Amino acid sequence: FDFLHDVNKKHKEFVGNWNKNAVHVNLFETPVEAQYVRLYPTSCHTACTLRFELLGCELNVREAHLRQGAGGREQ
């Protein structure tokens, strides 16, 4: 697994909501292509739970393949 990094090259930390009724949205700064996503909770305060919904779109495989040259690098 690879960590996402912020602009300072530190592991990106996404902050959650502060109460049980609020919805908090975090967005990726750049698109992420992944088969799996792993979460590492870093703190917890009173009656902790984790709700997580990852929204995205399907990758257009043909378009991505056409953009890649030898070695799978974008051109």
Secondary structure, 3 states (H helix, E strand, C coil): CCCCECCCCCECCCCCCCCCCCCCCCCCCCCCCCCCCCCCCCCCCCCCCCCCCCCCCCCCHHHHHHHECHHHCEC
